[in-house]
Amino acid sequence: MNMEGGLSPYTIYQIVFSRQAERFLAPYFREIEPYYEGEKLFLRGIIEVKGRTFAIKIPLDKRLRRLMRELNRLEFPILGGAVKYEDMKTVIMTIYLPLSVLSKVIHIYKGDIRRTTGLPKDEKLRNYMMFKRVVANKMAKGIKVYLRKNKEEK
């Protein structure tokens, strides 16, 4: 197969995946658009939670795939009113907001994040939300948090 002048299969996959993700996430964001940063494709969106606006950069990775699976699973409960629309916005904000920003607003959203942590049935996604909440809370209190161990410490 000759790839001269054409798009690589990985690039085509990224474009298709970004379009799918854009469709899944569009109801929760004020605006969302794909953009390139170097060789990688990302989604950039503006989300509004409890009157505050956040700009979020979403990489096209496994975490997004897991989130899309959860959004698909929760589509009918959201439309039926069993799950609040704002709660899903809180889940998205918790997963993709950087820790430095989340630690500054954790005092406002801590109860909401705690309440919505149980929404995703995917264990890894749920554990990641709990991890982000705990670390952001420690950072807000001024406790130094080490996210990675140095090789010398082992």
Buried (B, 14 or more C-beta within 10 A) or exposed (E): EEEEEEEEEEEEEBBEBBEBBBEBBEEBBEEBEBEEEEEEBBBBBEBBBEEEEBEBEBEBEEBBEBBBBBBEEBBEEBEEEEBBEBBBBBBBBBBBBEBEBBBEBBEEBBEBBEEBBEBBEBEEBBEBBBEBBEBBBBBBEEEEEEEEEEEEEE
